[in-house]
Amino acid sequence: MRLLPQQPRARLFATSLVMTAALAACGGGSDSPTPTAPVVEATPAGLTLEKIGGYSTGQYEVSAAEIPAFDAASKRLFVVNAQLGAVDVLNLANPANPVKIGTLDATAVLPGAEINSVAVFNGIVAVAIQAPVKTDPGRMALYRASDLSLISSVTIGAQPDMITFTPDGTSVLVANEGEPSDNYQTDPEGSISIIDVRNLAAPVVRTAGFSAFNAQAAALRTAGVRVYGPGASVAQDLEPEYIAISADGTTAWVTLQENNALAKVNIATATVTNILPLGYKDHSLAANALDVSDRDNAINIKTWAGVQGMYLPDSMAAYTAGGQTYLVTANEGDARAWGENNPAYLTNQDPTLGFIEELRVSALARTAGWQVVPPQLRSVAGAPTLAGALLDPAVFSYCGASAGNPGTCIANGELGRLNISWVQGYKTDAMGAPLRYTAAGVQDPAGDRLMYDKLYSYGARSFSIRDANGALVWDSGAAIEQFLNSADCKLGSARNIPCATYFNSGHNEANALDSRSDAKGPEPEGLTLGKIGNKTFAFVGLERVGGVLVYDITNPASPTRVDYLNTRNEWTTQPSAANLATVGDLGPEGLVFIPAAQSPNGKPLLVVGNEVSGTTAVLQLNLRY
């Protein structure tokens, strides 16, 4: 279902994707009778990733290397360093040995601010700057890549997250996420800034917002868009995360991660034209099997009836196949968990101190009723407050659920450890109001229990390909977890460590087999695309277990896995700032593809920002013909 705004407005939103200018190939001087024919890049049969270099900040678990962008003319790499609130500038003339040569510091533009994202086009560097108070308006600034001089800056929306240029370089788009304050008492509207940068010294900002959808909250929820922040309007609840732009520069798509949806934007009119719900992933199907427990001492990838995966994509890219635009999403998953570091929120059951939607199944469906749960859950059905929740035996009898009793469904080896969202999945009446049940499982208006017939988990543990209207064309299903459990999968730069030994490990843990299975598994987060000859490849970063998966997505309906490289080399020692040199790269965040024609060494490269290890890895694509 596509929902249209009731009153389209000539407002503009900004989106962001790192893009690099294509080099023009031309030959012959003024006396040449005919121009030299352009070089046609050969199409490889396959490729293998190899780490050839890297740069380390020496900083651990402070997000010191996140989003990379590359300028071909200056051979400079720009890497967001959240620990400094700045951009590290690396000389990539020798990809085997990147050297830090400077910094872009946002405090000169906005005192106390930090940089969230960076993009480059034809020697111009654009950065997204978050205000010291994240709910305040941010800034977009332009710099010259050659000398790092500031050209200009403009005010944009709250919490600018991702930034990108349109393919022709005339506009910059920024996704202004607009997350709430930690106590959820201040919630700015999400928006997209669309900035005309044809005059670099005087950029012009327009904003595409979502206020035209405020009256459609009920219809959006019915369609599958997650609008659920306490007291939030639609415009406040929608949180733009990442941007992809069509090849002709006319349309942008923006991931609304927490909302499990995409926004479709007309760039010329600066209007959000559609909000596209992404649907849910049915984990009762064999193709969508998953491991849901970190406490069963085993790799157990299986089906689970009643469990629905929320795609909740983070990064996204667009490409063209057969004359049609397709969108590739990394389905990370993300929960709203505000106030979780304030003990008074849960201890005092004070809803003015935060909002946490995430809960383990064992805590939700505890036989004796709830202990410590978010206050908003207790009051979701109004007065009187609720005391517990049940699992519908018609759905969950396979794990022992019966009327009034969850059985073994809440055991560690079953569904008990799985993190789910309590805000949906319970039975409702025709108007969407929660139905009440007694502790014995009998529907009763005076009951103090909810009845869940669906459990919604975070992320799809996959990446997907969708058409221009958000319809699912292909999803990797259970393939990522199944590959990580296979004999074909190896870890380390030397590819000599069985992946299954550290299946679903965390990026800040050692000897942590299965530790992330209860959450989002391998957690695909970052991705970028690269075209080589007639083939298009997707590079997908797995945030938790680490490494980069490569898929040939030339045929959007039938992608094939090509390679996987994980450059964490030490898995038995707890990572720390002291041992980063031996541990290797942890927590891939942002990726940028550098075509051979722009590469300093003449070979295609992939640069990966690893936020946990604070390292920037340079991977070379060794092509096979």
C-alpha positions in Angstrom: 0.0 0.0 0.0 1.3 3.5 -0.9 0.0 6.5 1.0 0.0 9.9 -0.5 0.2 13.1 1.5 -3.1 15.0 1.6 -1.6 18.3 0.8 1.7 18.0 -1.1 3.9 20.9 -0.3 6.8 22.4 -2.2 9.2 21.4 0.6 12.5 19.6 0.1 14.3 17.0 2.1 17.9 16.1 1.9 19.2 12.6 1.5 22.8 11.3 1.6 24.8 8.7 -0.2 28.6 8.8 -0.7 29.2 9.3 -4.4 32.4 9.8 -6.4 32.7 11.6 -9.7 33.3 9.4 -12.8 36.5 10.2 -14.7 36.1 11.2 -18.3 38.2 9.2 -20.7 39.3 11.3 -23.6 42.4 11.1 -25.9 44.3 13.0 -28.6 45.4 16.6 -28.8 44.0 19.4 -31.0 45.7 17.9 -34.0 44.3 14.4 -33.6 42.0 13.5 -36.5 39.8 11.3 -34.4 39.3 11.0 -30.6 40.6 8.0 -28.8 37.8 5.4 -28.1 36.8 5.2 -24.5 38.2 2.2 -22.6 35.7 -0.5 -22.0 36.1 -2.2 -18.7 36.2 -6.0 -18.9 33.6 -8.0 -17.0 35.1 -10.3 -14.4 34.0 -13.9 -13.8 34.4 -13.3 -10.1 36.5 -11.6 -7.5 38.3 -12.1 -4.2 38.9 -9.5 -1.5 42.3 -9.0 -0.1 43.4 -6.6 2.6 46.3 -4.6 1.4 46.5 -1.7 3.9 44.8 0.2 6.7 45.0 3.0 9.1 44.4 2.8 12.9 43.4 5.6 15.2 44.5 3.5 18.2 41.0 4.1 19.7 38.8 1.2 20.8 35.0 1.2 21.0 34.6 5.0 20.6 33.5 5.0 16.9 36.8 6.5 15.7 36.3 5.3 12.2 32.8 5.2 10.7 31.9 6.6 7.3 34.6 6.8 4.5 34.5 8.9 1.3 37.1 9.2 -1.4 38.3 12.0 -3.7 40.1 10.7 -6.8 41.8 13.9 -7.8 43.6 14.5 -4.5 43.8 10.8 -3.7 42.4 11.7 -0.2 40.2 9.5 1.9 37.8 11.3 4.3 36.7 9.2 7.3 34.2 10.2 10.0 35.8 10.0 13.4 33.0 10.3 15.9 35.4 10.1 18.8 36.8 13.4 17.7 33.5 14.7 16.3 35.5 15.4 13.1 36.7 13.9 9.8 40.1 12.3 9.5 41.8 13.1 6.2 44.1 10.3 4.9 46.5 10.3 2.0 45.6 7.2 0.0 48.2 7.7 -2.7 49.7 4.4 -1.5 46.7 2.3 -0.6 49.0 -0.1 1.3 49.9 2.7 3.7 47.3 5.4 4.3 48.7 8.3 6.2 46.7 10.9 8.2 47.4 14.3 6.9 44.7 16.5 8.4 41.3 16.9 10.0 38.0 18.6 9.2 36.8 20.0 12.5 33.1 20.9 12.7 33.5 23.1 15.8 34.6 26.0 13.5 31.2 25.8 12.0 29.1 25.0 15.1 30.9 25.1 18.5 30.6 21.8 20.4 29.2 20.0 17.3 30.2 16.7 15.8 30.2 15.3 12.3 28.0 12.3 11.5 28.5 11.7 7.7 30.7 12.7 4.8 30.3 12.6 1.0 32.6 13.7 -1.9 32.0 14.9 -5.4 34.6 16.3 -7.8 36.9 17.7 -5.2 34.1 19.0 -2.9 33.6 17.5 0.5 30.1 17.8 2.2 29.7 16.9 5.9 26.6 16.5 8.1 27.1 18.3 11.4 25.0 17.4 14.5 24.4 20.2 17.1 25.7 19.8 20.7 22.1 19.3 21.7 21.1 16.7 19.1 17.4 17.8 19.0 18.6 21.3 17.8 19.0 22.1 14.1 22.3 20.9 12.5 24.5 22.2 9.8 25.8 21.1 6.4 29.2 22.4 5.5 31.2 22.3 2.2 35.0 22.0 2.1 37.6 21.7 -0.7 39.3 18.3 -0.8 42.6 19.8 -2.1 43.4 22.2 0.8 40.6 21.4 3.4 39.4 25.0 3.3 35.8 25.7 4.4 33.7 27.1 1.6 30.3 27.6 3.2 27.7 26.1 5.6 24.0 26.2 6.1 21.4 25.3 8.8 19.5 22.1 8.2 17.2 19.7 10.3 17.8 18.1 13.6 20.4 15.3 13.9 21.6 15.1 10.3 22.7 11.5 9.8 23.6 10.6 6.2 24.7 12.9 3.5 25.1 12.4 -0.3 25.3 14.2 -3.6 22.9 13.8 -6.5 24.6 12.1 -9.5 25.2 15.4 -11.3 26.7 17.0 -8.2 24.3 20.0 -8.2 22.5 19.1 -5.0 23.3 17.6 -1.6 20.7 15.6 0.3 20.8 15.0 4.0 18.7 12.6 6.1 17.8 14.5 9.3 17.0 11.7 11.7 15.4 13.8 14.4 15.7 11.3 17.2 14.0 12.3 20.5 15.8 13.4 23.7 16.8 10.6 26.1 13.7 11.2 28.2 11.5 11.4 25.0 10.1 14.7 26.1 11.6 16.5 23.1 11.0 14.9 19.7 12.0 17.0 16.6 10.5 16.2 13.3 12.4 14.0 10.9 13.1 15.6 7.5 15.3 15.6 4.4 17.3 18.6 3.5 17.7 19.2 -0.3 20.5 21.7 -0.8 21.3 23.4 -4.2 25.1 23.6 -4.3 25.6 25.0 -7.8 26.8 28.2 -6.1 29.2 26.6 -3.5 29.6 29.9 -1.7 25.8 30.3 -1.2 24.0 26.9 -0.9 20.2 27.1 -0.9 18.3 24.8 1.4 14.8 23.3 1.0 13.3 20.8 3.4 11.1 17.9 2.6 9.1 17.0 5.7 6.3 14.6 6.7 3.7 17.0 8.2 1.4 16.3 5.3 1.0 12.7 6.6 0.1 13.7 10.2 -3.6 13.1 9.6 -2.9 9.6 8.1 -1.4 8.0 11.2 -4.1 5.3 11.4 -3.9 4.5 7.7 -0.1 4.3 7.9 -0.3 1.8 10.9 -2.8 -0.3 9.1 -0.5 -0.4 6.0 2.3 -1.6 8.2 4.3 1.6 8.9 5.4 1.6 12.6 4.2 4.8 14.1 4.4 4.3 17.8 6.5 6.9 19.7 4.7 8.1 22.8 2.8 11.3 22.0 4.5 11.7 18.6 2.9 13.0 15.4 3.7 11.1 12.2 6.3 13.8 11.3 8.0 13.4 14.7 7.9 9.6 14.6 9.4 9.1 11.2 13.2 9.0 11.5 15.1 9.3 8.1 18.3 7.2 8.2 19.9 6.7 4.8 19.4 7.9 1.2 19.6 6.3 -2.2 19.1 8.3 -5.4 18.0 7.2 -8.9 20.6 7.4 -11.7 18.8 10.3 -13.4 18.7 12.3 -10.1 15.0 12.7 -10.1 14.0 10.4 -7.2 15.3 9.7 -3.8 14.4 6.9 -1.4 15.0 7.2 2.3 15.1 4.4 4.9 12.9 5.1 7.9 14.6 2.5 10.0 12.6 2.4 13.2 9.4 2.7 11.2 10.1 -0.3 8.9 9.4 1.8 5.8 10.9 3.9 3.0 10.1 7.4 2.0 10.0 8.2 -1.7 10.9 11.7 -2.6 10.5 13.9 -5.7 13.7 15.8 -5.7 12.6 18.5 -8.2 9.5 19.4 -6.1 11.1 18.6 -2.8 8.1 16.5 -1.8 7.7 13.2 0.0 5.4 11.5 -2.4 4.9 8.1 -0.8 5.6 6.2 2.4 6.3 2.6 1.6 5.8 -0.1 4.3 8.3 -2.9 4.0 6.3 -5.7 5.5 7.6 -8.5 7.7 9.7 -11.6 7.3 7.9 -14.9 8.2 10.3 -17.0 10.3 8.0 -20.0 10.1 9.3 -20.6 6.6 12.4 -22.7 6.1 13.9 -20.1 3.8 13.8 -17.6 6.7 15.1 -19.8 9.5 17.2 -18.2 12.3 19.0 -18.9 15.6 17.1 -17.2 18.4 19.1 -18.1 21.5 22.5 -17.2 23.0 22.0 -19.6 25.9 21.5 -23.0 24.2 25.2 -23.8 23.7 24.5 -24.7 20.1 24.1 -23.3 16.6 20.4 -23.9 16.0 19.1 -22.3 12.8 15.4 -23.3 12.6 12.0 -22.1 11.9 9.8 -20.4 14.5 6.1 -20.1 13.9 4.6 -16.8 15.1 7.9 -14.9 14.9 8.0 -12.0 12.4 11.2 -10.3 11.5 11.1 -6.5 11.1 13.4 -5.5 8.2 14.3 -2.1 9.7 17.0 -1.3 7.2 19.9 1.0 7.9 21.9 1.6 4.7 20.6 1.5 1.2 21.8 1.9 -2.4 20.2 2.2 -5.8 21.2 0.7 -9.1 19.7 0.1 -12.6 19.0 -3.3 -14.2 17.0 -3.9 -17.3 16.1 -0.2 -17.4 14.5 -0.3 -13.9 15.7 1.1 -10.6 16.3 -1.3 -7.7 17.0 -0.6 -4.1 19.4 -2.7 -2.0 18.9 -2.6 1.8 21.0 -3.9 4.7 18.4 -5.1 7.2 20.1 -4.3 10.5 17.2 -3.7 12.8 17.1 -1.1 15.5 15.0 -0.6 18.7 14.0 2.5 20.5 15.6 2.4 23.9 15.5 5.8 25.4 16.1 6.3 29.1 17.7 2.8 29.4 20.7 4.3 31.3 18.4 6.1 33.7 17.6 3.7 36.5 14.6 5.8 37.6 12.8 5.2 34.4 12.1 1.5 35.2 12.5 1.6 39.0 10.0 4.4 39.5 7.9 3.4 36.4 8.1 7.0 35.2 7.1 7.3 31.6 8.4 10.9 31.4 11.9 9.6 31.7 12.2 7.5 28.6 10.7 4.8 26.3 12.0 1.3 25.8 10.3 -1.0 23.3 12.6 -3.9 23.5 11.9 -6.9 25.7 12.9 -10.6 25.9 10.1 -13.1 25.3 10.8 -14.6 28.7 10.2 -11.2 30.4 7.1 -10.5 28.3 5.4 -13.8 28.8 6.6 -14.6 32.4 4.2 -17.1 33.9 3.7 -15.2 37.2 3.3 -11.8 35.4 5.6 -9.0 34.8 8.4 -7.9 37.1 10.3 -4.9 35.7 8.9 -3.8 32.3 8.6 -0.3 30.6 5.8 1.7 32.2 4.2 2.4 28.8 3.6 -1.4 28.4 1.6 -1.6 31.6 -0.7 1.2 30.4 -1.0 0.3 26.8 -4.6 -0.8 27.2 -5.5 2.1 29.4 -6.8 1.8 33.0 -6.6 -0.4 34.9 -2.9 -1.1 34.2 -1.9 -4.5 33.0 0.1 -7.1 34.9 1.3 -9.6 32.2 1.1 -11.1 28.8 0.3 -14.5 27.3 1.3 -16.4 24.2 -1.6 -17.6 22.0 -1.6 -21.4 22.2 -3.2 -21.5 18.7 0.2 -20.3 17.4 2.7 -21.3 20.0 1.6 -24.7 21.1 4.6 -26.2 19.3 6.8 -24.9 22.2 4.4 -25.8 24.9 2.1 -22.8 25.2 -1.4 -23.4 26.6 -4.2 -21.2 27.9 -2.6 -19.1 30.6 0.8 -20.8 30.4 3.7 -20.1 28.1 5.1 -23.6 28.6 8.7 -24.0 27.5 8.4 -21.2 24.9 10.1 -18.9 27.4 12.9 -21.3 28.1 16.5 -20.2 27.2 16.7 -22.9 24.5 13.4 -21.9 22.9 12.1 -18.3 22.4 12.8 -17.0 25.8 16.0 -15.1 25.0 14.8 -13.5 21.8 14.5 -9.7 21.9 11.2 -8.5 20.5 9.1 -5.3 20.4 6.2 -5.3 22.8 4.5 -2.5 20.9 2.8 -4.8 18.4 1.8 -8.4 18.1 -0.9 -8.5 20.7 -4.5 -9.2 19.8 -6.7 -6.2 19.2 -10.3 -5.4 18.4 -11.6 -4.1 15.1 -10.5 -0.6 16.0 -7.0 -1.7 16.9 -7.5 -1.4 20.7 -5.8 -4.1 22.8 -8.0 -7.0 24.0 -7.7 -8.0 27.6 -7.4 -11.5 29.0 -7.5 -13.1 32.4 -4.4 -14.9 33.7 -6.1 -18.1 32.6 -6.2 -17.0 29.0 -9.9 -16.1 28.9 -10.9 -13.0 27.0 -12.4 -10.6 29.5 -12.7 -6.8 29.5 -11.7 -6.8 33.2 -8.6 -9.0 32.5 -5.1 -7.8 33.2 -3.2 -9.7 30.5 -2.4 -9.1 26.8 -2.4 -12.0 24.3 0.4 -12.1 21.8 -0.2 -14.2 18.6 2.9 -12.7 16.9 6.3 -11.8 18.2 8.2 -9.1 16.2 12.0 -9.4 16.2 14.6 -6.9 15.2 16.2 -7.0 11.8 15.9 -9.6 9.1 19.5 -10.9 9.3 19.6 -10.4 5.6 19.9 -7.9 2.8 17.1 -7.3 0.3 16.5 -6.0 -3.2 13.3 -4.1 -3.8 11.7 -2.3 -6.7 11.2 1.4 -7.0 7.9 1.1 -5.1 9.3 -0.9 -2.2 8.0 -4.3 -3.3 10.3 -7.1 -2.3 12.1 -8.7 -5.3 14.7 -10.8 -3.4 15.9 -11.4 0.1 18.9 -13.4 1.3 16.6 -15.2 3.8 18.6 -17.4 6.1 21.6 -17.5 3.8 23.9 -15.3 5.9 23.6 -17.3 9.1 23.7 -20.6 7.2 26.9 -19.5 5.4 28.5 -18.5 8.7 27.8 -22.0 10.0 29.2 -23.7 6.9 32.6 -25.3 6.3 33.1 -22.8 3.4 33.2 -19.8 5.7 36.6 -18.8 7.1 37.6 -15.9 9.3 40.8 -13.8 9.4 42.9 -12.2 6.7 44.5 -15.6 5.9 41.0 -17.2 5.8 42.2 -20.0 8.2 39.7 -19.8 11.1 36.3 -21.7 10.8 33.5 -19.2 11.1 31.3 -21.7 12.9 33.7 -21.6 15.9 32.7 -18.0 16.5 29.2 -18.1 14.9 27.2 -14.9 15.7 29.9 -13.5 17.9 29.9 -9.9 19.1 32.5 -7.4 17.9 33.7 -6.5 21.4 33.9 -10.0 22.8 36.2 -13.0 22.8 35.3 -16.7 22.6 31.7 -15.6 22.2 30.1 -18.3 20.2 26.3 -17.6 19.6 26.3 -14.4 21.8 24.3 -12.4 19.3 21.7 -15.0 18.3 19.2 -13.6 20.7 19.4 -10.1 19.2 20.1 -9.4 15.5 22.5 -12.2 14.7 25.3 -11.1 12.3 23.6 -7.7 11.9 24.0 -6.5 8.2 24.4 -2.8 8.6 26.5 -1.0 6.0 26.6 -1.6 2.2 27.8 -0.1 -1.0 27.6 -1.1 -4.7 30.2 -1.3 -7.3 29.9 -1.9 -11.1 32.7 -3.7 -12.9 32.2 -4.2 -16.6 28.6 -5.4 -17.0 28.3 -6.7 -13.4 27.0 -5.0 -10.3 28.3 -6.2 -7.0 26.9 -5.5 -3.5 29.4 -5.3 -0.6 27.6 -5.9 2.7 29.2 -5.3 6.1 28.2 -7.5 9.0 28.5 -5.2 12.1 28.7 -7.8 14.9 30.6 -10.8 13.6 32.4 -8.6 11.2 33.6 -8.9 7.7 32.2 -8.0 4.2 30.0 -10.3 2.1 30.2 -9.8 -1.7 27.2 -10.7 -3.9 26.8 -10.4 -7.6 23.4 -8.7 -7.9 23.4 -8.0 -11.7 20.2 -10.0 -11.9 18.1 -8.5 -9.0 15.9 -11.6 -8.8 18.8 -14.0 -8.5 21.9 -12.7 -6.7 24.8 -15.1 -6.0 27.4 -15.0 -3.2 30.9 -14.3 -4.5 33.2 -13.8 -1.5 33.5 -13.1 2.2 36.5 -11.6 4.0 36.7 -11.0 7.8 39.9 -9.2 8.8 39.5 -9.8 12.5 42.5 -12.1 13.1 42.3 -12.8 16.9 39.2 -14.3 18.4 40.3 -15.7 21.8 41.5 -12.5 23.4 39.2 -9.8 24.7 39.7 -6.8 22.3 41.1 -3.6 23.8 43.0 -0.5 22.7 46.2 -2.3 23.7 45.8 -5.3 21.3 44.1 -3.8 18.3 47.2 -4.4 16.1 46.8 -8.2 16.6 43.1 -8.4 16.9 42.3 -6.7 13.6 39.2 -4.9 12.3 36.0 -4.9 14.4 32.5 -3.6 13.6 32.3 -2.5 10.0 30.2 0.6 9.7 30.6 2.4 6.4 31.9 1.2 3.0 33.0 3.0 -0.2 33.8 1.4 -3.5 36.6 2.9 -5.6 36.6 1.9 -9.3 39.8 0.9 -10.9 39.7 4.1 -13.1 39.8 6.3 -9.9 42.0 4.0 -7.8 45.5 5.2 -6.8 46.9 1.7 -7.7 44.7 1.1 -10.8 42.8 -1.7 -9.2 39.3 -1.6 -7.8 39.3 -1.0 -4.0 36.8 -1.2 -1.1 37.4 1.0 1.9 35.8 0.0 5.2 35.4 2.1 8.3 35.4 -0.1 11.4 33.8 1.8 14.3 34.7 -0.6 17.2 38.4 -1.0 16.3 38.7 2.6 15.1 40.4 1.3 11.9 40.1 2.0 8.3 40.7 -1.1 6.1 41.7 -0.9 2.5 40.6 -4.0 0.6 41.7 -4.7 -3.0 39.4 -6.6 -5.4 41.4 -9.2 -7.2 39.4 -9.9 -10.3 39.1 -13.3 -12.1 38.4 -13.5 -15.8 
